[in-house]
Amino acid sequence: MKEVVLETRVKICAYEELCESDRLLVDEARNATMSSYAPYSGFSVGAALRLVGGEVVTGSNQENVAYPSGLCAERTALFWAGANFPDRAVEAIAVAARNADGELSRPISPCGACRQVMLEVESRFAAPMRIILYGTEDCYIIEGGAGELLPISFDTDFLK
């Protein structure tokens, strides 16, 4: 039997320590939480993407009483970017969340479905995206892309 140790490198910093372009992207994600439709969970998530070329695309979670019919903020933004900028890779994604008490102190991480979509977008453009997860106390930065969040992943190699 073999054993493999998987590591994920996460940089932890304060919002103020982010570079200006990352702060602006986080601010867009924070603002996107305000357009969330989350009447059932009360949990609003915003995502902001910076595309190659500098365009910024945002998305927010959209709930439905039939929960599986809703969509996460990350996928809302990624699918909109894919439909409107099909030739532009995603350089970075920022994610922020709030509940009835306000912005969360700890960063949230994308769900499994969003991680899989992020991985597919990276594969499509052969470029990892910088992932910035915002919390009022800390921000997490993952430089290595979605593979860092989904290390044993399903990809197109399995379909060959």
Secondary structure, 3 states (H helix, E strand, C coil): CCCCCCCCCCEEECHHHCCHHHHHHHHHHHHHHHHCECCCCCCEEEEEEEECCCCEEEEECECCCCHHHCECHHHHHHHHHHHHCCCCCEEEEEEEEEECCEECCCCCCCCHHHHHHHHHHHHHHCCCCEEEEECCCCEEEECCCHHHCCCCCCCHHHHC
